[in-house]
Amino acid sequence: MRHVSGTALSRRRMLAACAGVVALPPVLASCTSGTGSDDGDPAALLALADQARADAALVVAAVTADPGLSGRLEPLRAARIAHAGALDTAGGRTTPPPETVSGAAPQNVDLGRIRDAVTASARSAAQAVAGTSVSRVGLVAEVAACCAAYATVLT
């Protein structure tokens, strides 16, 4: 726990603050007086789901290389797997894609590489918010905020 100005800044408070800071601008930008139709691009949601699985795979590789990171990275892995499932459902994918084995597991995975990956995921999700249907904008904004918060925590 860090102490800032006499108050305790817990990890949960930091995550909540980062989530709000990151999610608010794209969410506000997506507010329109449109019809509220539910015809968002499912391909964008599925691409975000695939990116979530890739992030989770990086976490697994990092923890395999250094089991001491498990406690720090397991919540991120679990969150990214949950994101993948929710985005699959929102994008209309009924069964997850088969695991693709392209040789060896990623090499030299460290916290910096994971931070870069979730930063890119946050950016992708934030950009996707504007084109997301009204019923799915909360999910995509949540993914953006969560990834941005983890990128900050891993700094």
GUFI-41274 format. One line per field, with one value per atom (N, C-alpha, C): z, y, x; residue number from 1; atom name; residue in three letters. Coordinates in pm, whole numbers, plus 50000, padded with zeros to 5 digits. Atoms other than C-alpha are relative to their C-alpha. Example, Ala and Ser with C-alpha at 12.3 -4.5 7.8 and 13.67 -1.06 7.14 Angstrom:
w c(50000, 50780, 50000, 49994, 50714, 50073)
v c(49881, 49550, 50120, 49881, 49894, 50109)
u c(50089, 51230, 50090, 49918, 51367, 49923)
nr c(1, 1, 1, 2, 2, 2)
atom c(N, CA, C, N, CA, C)
rest c(Ala, Ala, Ala, Ser, Ser, Ser)
This chain:
w c(50000, 50000, 50000, 50003, 49918, 50073, 49930, 50124, 49920, 50075, 49934, 50076, 49928, 50122, 50121, 49880, 50434, 49978, 50026, 50261, 49936, 50056, 50167, 49858, 50140, 49795, 49977, 50019, 49762, 49852, 50139, 49444, 49937, 50050, 49409, 49967, 50028, 49437, 49877, 50115, 49187, 49871, 50118, 48940, 49965, 50025, 48981, 49944, 50049, 48930, 49856, 50137, 48620, 49904, 50086, 48482, 49963, 50027, 48515, 49907, 50082, 48360, 49855, 50135, 48061, 49929, 50064, 47996, 49971, 50016, 48030, 49865, 50129, 47716, 49883, 50112, 47468, 50017, 49976, 47633, 49969, 50029, 47620, 49851, 50144, 47260, 49923, 50071, 47166, 50023, 49974, 47305, 49884, 50112, 47014, 50017, 49998, 46949, 49899, 50099, 46721, 50040, 49980, 46701, 50108, 49899, 46954, 49941, 50064, 46703, 50052, 49950, 46784, 49885, 50118, 46456, 49997, 49995, 46575, 49924, 50079, 46390, 50086, 49919, 46536, 49975, 50028, 46366, 50096, 49905, 46591, 50137, 49870, 46900, 50001, 50007, 46785, 49995, 50002, 46714, 50141, 49861, 47070, 50084, 49928, 47198, 49971, 50036, 47008, 50067, 49935, 47147, 50150, 49858, 47498, 50024, 49987, 47446, 49984, 50020, 47319, 50126, 49875, 47632, 50108, 49900, 47852, 49974, 50034, 47665, 50040, 49956, 47733, 50151, 49853, 48103, 50038, 49970, 48106, 49972, 50033, 47935, 50105, 49899, 48186, 50132, 49873, 48484, 49990, 50020, 48336, 50016, 49990, 48308, 50142, 49865, 48654, 50087, 49919, 48887, 50110, 49899, 49135, 49956, 50053, 48908, 50007, 50002, 48949, 50080, 49916, 49235, 49941, 50058, 49052, 49868, 50135, 48707, 49984, 50013, 48774, 49984, 50021, 48812, 49858, 50138, 48474, 49904, 50088, 48308, 50009, 49981, 48457, 49937, 50059, 48350, 49847, 50147, 47992, 49944, 50042, 47967, 50008, 49986, 48096, 49889, 50110, 47842, 49870, 50125, 47561, 49989, 50002, 47655, 49978, 50015, 47689, 49860, 50135, 47361, 49893, 50092, 47183, 49994, 49993, 47301, 49934, 50059, 47207, 49850, 50143, 46865, 49926, 50064, 46799, 49982, 50010, 46829, 50105, 49906, 46984, 50057, 49947, 47021, 49982, 50013, 47092, 49890, 50105, 46818, 50058, 49949, 46846, 50030, 49967, 47009, 49882, 50112, 46741, 50057, 49955, 46799, 49886, 50105, 46601, 50047, 49954, 46744, 50151, 49858, 47078, 50060, 49927, 47342, 49983, 50013, 47333, 50088, 49927, 47443, 50061, 49935, 47674, 50037, 49956, 47816, 50140, 49870, 48101, 50025, 49966, 48273, 49899, 50101, 48016, 49875, 50120, 47727, 50026, 49964, 47908, 50010, 49989, 47992, 49861, 50137, 47625, 49933, 50061, 47519, 50053, 49947, 47758, 49969, 50044, 47666, 49859, 50137, 47302, 50001, 49989, 47402, 50048, 49950, 47595, 49888, 50113, 47292, 49896, 50098, 47057, 50047, 49947, 47283, 50007, 49994, 47335, 49862, 50137, 46959, 49953, 50042, 46915, 50065, 49929, 47161, 49909, 50083, 46910, 49897, 50100, 46660, 50056, 49935, 46912, 50024, 49979, 46943, 50143, 49869, 47237, 50104, 49902, 47404, 50035, 49975, 47386, 50040, 49972, 47453, 50142, 49864, 47826, 50010, 50000, 47767, 49943, 50066, 47530, 50083, 49914, 47758, 50125, 49884, 48052, 49965, 50044, 47856, 49989, 50015, 47769, 50136, 49867, 48128, 50078, 49927, 48273, 49949, 50057, 48033, 50035, 49967, 48094, 50147, 49857, 48469, 50025, 49981, 48450, 49942, 50056, 48224, 50101, 49899, 48495, 50120, 49884, 48776, 49971, 50035, 48590, 49973, 50023, 48552, 50110)
v c(49884, 50000, 50124, 49876, 50347, 50106, 49891, 50651, 50128, 49876, 50966, 50102, 49893, 51284, 49948, 50049, 51090, 49895, 50102, 50852, 49881, 50123, 50495, 49982, 50026, 50425, 49850, 50144, 50061, 49968, 50044, 49864, 50014, 49991, 49854, 50144, 49859, 50233, 50049, 49959, 50281, 49946, 50058, 50042, 50073, 49929, 50218, 50139, 49867, 50559, 49996, 50014, 50447, 49963, 50042, 50281, 50119, 49883, 50600, 50098, 49905, 50816, 49953, 50052, 50589, 49984, 50034, 50492, 50121, 49889, 50828, 50069, 49929, 51010, 49920, 50072, 50729, 49976, 50023, 50660, 50127, 49874, 51027, 50031, 49974, 51052, 49913, 50090, 50760, 50036, 49960, 50928, 50085, 49928, 51037, 49998, 50003, 51104, 49899, 50102, 50800, 49918, 50080, 50538, 49895, 50103, 50306, 49861, 50131, 50024, 49910, 50100, 49709, 49934, 50056, 49670, 50028, 49978, 49721, 49892, 50091, 49550, 49883, 50113, 49200, 49962, 50033, 49160, 50074, 49924, 49434, 49935, 50066, 49255, 49870, 50126, 48925, 50023, 49966, 49090, 50033, 49970, 49226, 49872, 50128, 48875, 49923, 50068, 48730, 50067, 49926, 49004, 49967, 50037, 48916, 49863, 50133, 48552, 50007, 49984, 48659, 50059, 49943, 48871, 49893, 50107, 48576, 49900, 50092, 48355, 50058, 49936, 48607, 49987, 50013, 48600, 49858, 50140, 48220, 49975, 50018, 48229, 50067, 49930, 48484, 49924, 50074, 48283, 49866, 50126, 47964, 50026, 49966, 48136, 50043, 49952, 48295, 49980, 50029, 48130, 50102, 49897, 48412, 50112, 49897, 48637, 49959, 50053, 48420, 50086, 49922, 48617, 50136, 49867, 48945, 49996, 50004, 48831, 49916, 50085, 48576, 50081, 49922, 48845, 50055, 49950, 48988, 49888, 50113, 48645, 49967, 50031, 48574, 50106, 49891, 48915, 49991, 50005, 48873, 49880, 50115, 48525, 50033, 49958, 48668, 50098, 49906, 48952, 49924, 50076, 48702, 49933, 50067, 48506, 50097, 49901, 48815, 50062, 49942, 48963, 49899, 50105, 48630, 49998, 50003, 48625, 50123, 49875, 48990, 50004, 50001, 48930, 49886, 50108, 48624, 49872, 50123, 48361, 49904, 50096, 48053, 49904, 50084, 47848, 50073, 49931, 47989, 49937, 50056, 47949, 49893, 50102, 47642, 50063, 49950, 47702, 49975, 50014, 47764, 49979, 50030, 47611, 50034, 49957, 47796, 49980, 50028, 47632, 50020, 49983, 47726, 50115, 49892, 47945, 50129, 49874, 48315, 50000, 49996, 48373, 50139, 49874, 48642, 50086, 49926, 48742, 50052, 49938, 48987, 50099, 49906, 49247, 50113, 49894, 49509, 49959, 50048, 49299, 49983, 50013, 49222, 50138, 49864, 49590, 50061, 49949, 49681, 49937, 50070, 49419, 50051, 49952, 49535, 50148, 49861, 49898, 50004, 50008, 49808, 49954, 50047, 49622, 50112, 49886, 49926, 50099, 49907, 50145, 49946, 50060, 49904, 50005, 49999, 49877, 50143, 49861, 50254, 50051, 49959, 50307, 49931, 50074, 50044, 50051, 49952, 50216, 50084, 49909, 50480, 49927, 50073, 50219, 49888, 50110, 49988, 50038, 49975, 49954, 50041, 49950, 50110, 49889, 50109, 49775, 49937, 50063, 49675, 50099, 49899, 50003, 49985, 50019, 49931, 49890, 50111, 49600, 50043, 49960, 49749, 50106, 49900, 50049, 49936, 50072, 49811, 49931, 50066, 49616, 50104, 49894, 49941, 50046, 49951, 50059, 49898, 50106, 49727, 49986, 50013, 49697, 50119, 49880, 50056, 49999, 50007, 50002, 49900, 50098, 49688, 50051, 49942, 49868, 50096, 49907, 50133, 49926, 50077, 49880, 49929, 50073, 49693, 50091, 49905, 50009, 49993)
u c(50083, 50000, 50088, 49926, 50133, 49920, 50068, 50055, 50020, 49996, 49969, 49916, 50069, 49879, 49922, 50064, 49793, 49892, 50101, 49551, 50067, 49944, 49621, 49948, 50036, 49624, 50015, 49997, 49531, 50003, 49998, 49570, 49861, 50137, 49191, 49963, 50030, 49161, 50076, 49921, 49441, 49939, 50063, 49276, 49871, 50125, 48942, 50026, 49968, 49099, 50049, 49947, 49289, 49888, 50111, 48978, 49914, 50082, 48780, 50067, 49926, 49049, 50008, 49985, 49094, 49867, 50126, 48735, 49913, 50092, 48566, 50007, 49999, 48691, 49942, 50061, 48612, 49850, 50143, 48278, 49922, 50069, 48181, 50002, 49993, 48300, 49902, 50091, 48077, 49854, 50138, 47767, 49948, 50060, 47552, 49849, 50145, 47190, 49948, 50036, 47182, 49879, 50119, 46914, 50015, 49980, 47073, 49994, 50007, 47085, 50111, 49907, 47274, 50075, 49936, 47458, 50150, 49856, 47815, 50075, 49918, 48095, 50049, 49956, 48135, 50146, 49860, 48475, 50093, 49917, 48617, 49997, 50011, 48487, 50079, 49927, 48634, 50151, 49857, 48970, 50047, 49966, 48969, 50005, 49998, 48887, 50129, 49875, 49182, 50121, 49893, 49406, 50003, 50007, 49286, 50064, 49938, 49384, 50151, 49855, 49726, 50065, 49948, 49777, 50008, 50001, 49680, 50113, 49890, 49929, 50135, 49876, 50206, 50017, 49994, 50120, 50040, 49966, 50134, 50148, 49859, 50475, 50090, 49920, 50606, 50001, 50010, 50481, 50073, 49926, 50626, 50150, 49859, 50964, 50039, 49973, 50939, 49876, 50118, 50685, 49973, 50018, 50739, 49907, 50091, 50530, 49854, 50136, 50222, 49902, 50090, 50068, 49969, 50017, 50117, 49923, 50056, 50002, 49874, 50118, 49728, 49870, 50123, 49457, 49989, 50001, 49556, 49963, 50032, 49546, 49851, 50141, 49204, 49910, 50080, 49072, 50001, 49991, 49196, 49924, 50079, 49041, 49851, 50140, 48712, 49962, 50026, 48738, 49980, 50010, 48794, 49864, 50130, 48482, 49885, 50108, 48263, 50000, 49990, 48390, 49958, 50045, 48338, 49848, 50146, 47977, 49940, 50052, 47919, 50020, 49972, 48074, 49931, 50075, 47857, 50078, 49921, 48130, 49948, 50057, 47973, 50103, 49894, 48288, 50132, 49871, 48632, 50084, 49916, 48888, 50093, 49908, 49110, 50135, 49867, 49443, 50093, 49906, 49699, 50139, 49865, 50036, 50095, 49907, 50298, 50143, 49865, 50604, 50011, 49971, 50754, 49920, 50065, 50600, 50081, 49926, 50692, 50124, 49873, 51050, 50019, 49962, 51187, 49880, 50117, 50852, 50027, 49981, 50895, 49887, 50106, 50680, 49990, 50002, 50780, 49924, 50070, 50656, 49851, 50141, 50332, 49935, 50052, 50286, 49975, 50017, 50339, 49878, 50113, 50084, 49867, 50127, 49813, 49978, 50013, 49886, 49943, 50053, 49826, 49855, 50139, 49509, 49908, 50079, 49386, 49974, 50012, 49450, 49901, 50091, 49271, 49855, 50136, 48969, 49945, 50046, 48952, 49961, 50033, 48956, 49873, 50119, 48685, 49872, 50118, 48452, 49911, 50079, 48342, 49914, 50076, 48225, 49915, 50073, 48063, 49855, 50143, 47688, 49973, 50038, 47512, 49997, 50012, 47449, 50135, 49870, 47817, 50109, 49898, 47997, 50056, 49953, 48018, 50105, 49904, 48195, 50134, 49875, 48451, 50072, 49938, 48511, 50060, 49948, 48556, 50132, 49877, 48818, 50112, 49900, 49000, 50050, 49964, 48994, 50082, 49929, 49106, 50143, 49866, 49398, 50088, 49922, 49507, 50041, 49968, 49491, 50112, 49893, 49705, 50131, 49877, 49954, 50064, 49950, 49984, 50056, 49956, 50015, 50132, 49879, 50290, 50120, 49890, 50499, 50101)
nr c(1, 1, 1, 2, 2, 2, 3, 3, 3, 4, 4, 4, 5, 5, 5, 6, 6, 6, 7, 7, 7, 8, 8, 8, 9, 9, 9, 10, 10, 10, 11, 11, 11, 12, 12, 12, 13, 13, 13, 14, 14, 14, 15, 15, 15, 16, 16, 16, 17, 17, 17, 18, 18, 18, 19, 19, 19, 20, 20, 20, 21, 21, 21, 22, 22, 22, 23, 23, 23, 24, 24, 24, 25, 25, 25, 26, 26, 26, 27, 27, 27, 28, 28, 28, 29, 29, 29, 30, 30, 30, 31, 31, 31, 32, 32, 32, 33, 33, 33, 34, 34, 34, 35, 35, 35, 36, 36, 36, 37, 37, 37, 38, 38, 38, 39, 39, 39, 40, 40, 40, 41, 41, 41, 42, 42, 42, 43, 43, 43, 44, 44, 44, 45, 45, 45, 46, 46, 46, 47, 47, 47, 48, 48, 48, 49, 49, 49, 50, 50, 50, 51, 51, 51, 52, 52, 52, 53, 53, 53, 54, 54, 54, 55, 55, 55, 56, 56, 56, 57, 57, 57, 58, 58, 58, 59, 59, 59, 60, 60, 60, 61, 61, 61, 62, 62, 62, 63, 63, 63, 64, 64, 64, 65, 65, 65, 66, 66, 66, 67, 67, 67, 68, 68, 68, 69, 69, 69, 70, 70, 70, 71, 71, 71, 72, 72, 72, 73, 73, 73, 74, 74, 74, 75, 75, 75, 76, 76, 76, 77, 77, 77, 78, 78, 78, 79, 79, 79, 80, 80, 80, 81, 81, 81, 82, 82, 82, 83, 83, 83, 84, 84, 84, 85, 85, 85, 86, 86, 86, 87, 87, 87, 88, 88, 88, 89, 89, 89, 90, 90, 90, 91, 91, 91, 92, 92, 92, 93, 93, 93, 94, 94, 94, 95, 95, 95, 96, 96, 96, 97, 97, 97, 98, 98, 98, 99, 99, 99, 100, 100, 100, 101, 101, 101, 102, 102, 102, 103, 103, 103, 104, 104, 104, 105, 105, 105, 106, 106, 106, 107, 107, 107, 108, 108, 108, 109, 109, 109, 110, 110, 110, 111, 111, 111, 112, 112, 112, 113, 113, 113, 114, 114, 114, 115, 115, 115, 116, 116, 116, 117, 117, 117, 118, 118, 118, 119, 119, 119, 120, 120, 120, 121, 121, 121, 122, 122, 122, 123, 123, 123, 124, 124, 124, 125, 125, 125, 126, 126, 126, 127, 127, 127, 128, 128, 128, 129, 129, 129, 130, 130, 130, 131, 131, 131, 132, 132, 132, 133, 133, 133, 134, 134, 134, 135, 135, 135, 136, 136, 136, 137, 137, 137, 138, 138, 138, 139, 139, 139, 140, 140, 140, 141, 141, 141, 142, 142, 142, 143, 143, 143, 144, 144, 144, 145, 145, 145, 146, 146, 146, 147, 147, 147, 148, 148, 148, 149, 149, 149, 150, 150, 150, 151, 151, 151, 152, 152, 152, 153, 153, 153, 154, 154, 154, 155, 155, 155)
atom c(N, CA, C, N, CA, C, N, CA, C, N, CA, C, N, CA, C, N, CA, C, N, CA, C, N, CA, C, N, CA, C, N, CA, C, N, CA, C, N, CA, C, N, CA, C, N, CA, C, N, CA, C, N, CA, C, N, CA, C, N, CA, C, N, CA, C, N, CA, C, N, CA, C, N, CA, C, N, CA, C, N, CA, C, N, CA, C, N, CA, C, N, CA, C, N, CA, C, N, CA, C, N, CA, C, N, CA, C, N, CA, C, N, CA, C, N, CA, C, N, CA, C, N, CA, C, N, CA, C, N, CA, C, N, CA, C, N, CA, C, N, CA, C, N, CA, C, N, CA, C, N, CA, C, N, CA, C, N, CA, C, N, CA, C, N, CA, C, N, CA, C, N, CA, C, N, CA, C, N, CA, C, N, CA, C, N, CA, C, N, CA, C, N, CA, C, N, CA, C, N, CA, C, N, CA, C, N, CA, C, N, CA, C, N, CA, C, N, CA, C, N, CA, C, N, CA, C, N, CA, C, N, CA, C, N, CA, C, N, CA, C, N, CA, C, N, CA, C, N, CA, C, N, CA, C, N, CA, C, N, CA, C, N, CA, C, N, CA, C, N, CA, C, N, CA, C, N, CA, C, N, CA, C, N, CA, C, N, CA, C, N, CA, C, N, CA, C, N, CA, C, N, CA, C, N, CA, C, N, CA, C, N, CA, C, N, CA, C, N, CA, C, N, CA, C, N, CA, C, N, CA, C, N, CA, C, N, CA, C, N, CA, C, N, CA, C, N, CA, C, N, CA, C, N, CA, C, N, CA, C, N, CA, C, N, CA, C, N, CA, C, N, CA, C, N, CA, C, N, CA, C, N, CA, C, N, CA, C, N, CA, C, N, CA, C, N, CA, C, N, CA, C, N, CA, C, N, CA, C, N, CA, C, N, CA, C, N, CA, C, N, CA, C, N, CA, C, N, CA, C, N, CA, C, N, CA, C, N, CA, C, N, CA, C, N, CA, C, N, CA, C, N, CA, C, N, CA, C, N, CA, C, N, CA, C, N, CA, C, N, CA, C, N, CA, C, N, CA, C, N, CA, C, N, CA, C, N, CA, C, N, CA, C, N, CA, C, N, CA, C, N, CA, C, N, CA, C, N, CA, C, N, CA, C, N, CA, C, N, CA, C, N, CA, C, N, CA, C, N, CA, C, N, CA, C, N, CA, C, N, CA, C)
rest c(Met, Met, Met, Arg, Arg, Arg, His, His, His, Val, Val, Val, Ser, Ser, Ser, Gly, Gly, Gly, Thr, Thr, Thr, Ala, Ala, Ala, Leu, Leu, Leu, Ser, Ser, Ser, Arg, Arg, Arg, Arg, Arg, Arg, Arg, Arg, Arg, Met, Met, Met, Leu, Leu, Leu, Ala, Ala, Ala, Ala, Ala, Ala, Cys, Cys, Cys, Ala, Ala, Ala, Gly, Gly, Gly, Val, Val, Val, Val, Val, Val, Ala, Ala, Ala, Leu, Leu, Leu, Pro, Pro, Pro, Pro, Pro, Pro, Val, Val, Val, Leu, Leu, Leu, Ala, Ala, Ala, Ser, Ser, Ser, Cys, Cys, Cys, Thr, Thr, Thr, Ser, Ser, Ser, Gly, Gly, Gly, Thr, Thr, Thr, Gly, Gly, Gly, Ser, Ser, Ser, Asp, Asp, Asp, Asp, Asp, Asp, Gly, Gly, Gly, Asp, Asp, Asp, Pro, Pro, Pro, Ala, Ala, Ala, Ala, Ala, Ala, Leu, Leu, Leu, Leu, Leu, Leu, Ala, Ala, Ala, Leu, Leu, Leu, Ala, Ala, Ala, Asp, Asp, Asp, Gln, Gln, Gln, Ala, Ala, Ala, Arg, Arg, Arg, Ala, Ala, Ala, Asp, Asp, Asp, Ala, Ala, Ala, Ala, Ala, Ala, Leu, Leu, Leu, Val, Val, Val, Val, Val, Val, Ala, Ala, Ala, Ala, Ala, Ala, Val, Val, Val, Thr, Thr, Thr, Ala, Ala, Ala, Asp, Asp, Asp, Pro, Pro, Pro, Gly, Gly, Gly, Leu, Leu, Leu, Ser, Ser, Ser, Gly, Gly, Gly, Arg, Arg, Arg, Leu, Leu, Leu, Glu, Glu, Glu, Pro, Pro, Pro, Leu, Leu, Leu, Arg, Arg, Arg, Ala, Ala, Ala, Ala, Ala, Ala, Arg, Arg, Arg, Ile, Ile, Ile, Ala, Ala, Ala, His, His, His, Ala, Ala, Ala, Gly, Gly, Gly, Ala, Ala, Ala, Leu, Leu, Leu, Asp, Asp, Asp, Thr, Thr, Thr, Ala, Ala, Ala, Gly, Gly, Gly, Gly, Gly, Gly, Arg, Arg, Arg, Thr, Thr, Thr, Thr, Thr, Thr, Pro, Pro, Pro, Pro, Pro, Pro, Pro, Pro, Pro, Glu, Glu, Glu, Thr, Thr, Thr, Val, Val, Val, Ser, Ser, Ser, Gly, Gly, Gly, Ala, Ala, Ala, Ala, Ala, Ala, Pro, Pro, Pro, Gln, Gln, Gln, Asn, Asn, Asn, Val, Val, Val, Asp, Asp, Asp, Leu, Leu, Leu, Gly, Gly, Gly, Arg, Arg, Arg, Ile, Ile, Ile, Arg, Arg, Arg, Asp, Asp, Asp, Ala, Ala, Ala, Val, Val, Val, Thr, Thr, Thr, Ala, Ala, Ala, Ser, Ser, Ser, Ala, Ala, Ala, Arg, Arg, Arg, Ser, Ser, Ser, Ala, Ala, Ala, Ala, Ala, Ala, Gln, Gln, Gln, Ala, Ala, Ala, Val, Val, Val, Ala, Ala, Ala, Gly, Gly, Gly, Thr, Thr, Thr, Ser, Ser, Ser, Val, Val, Val, Ser, Ser, Ser, Arg, Arg, Arg, Val, Val, Val, Gly, Gly, Gly, Leu, Leu, Leu, Val, Val, Val, Ala, Ala, Ala, Glu, Glu, Glu, Val, Val, Val, Ala, Ala, Ala, Ala, Ala, Ala, Cys, Cys, Cys, Cys, Cys, Cys, Ala, Ala, Ala, Ala, Ala, Ala, Tyr, Tyr, Tyr, Ala, Ala, Ala, Thr, Thr, Thr, Val, Val, Val, Leu, Leu, Leu, Thr, Thr, Thr)
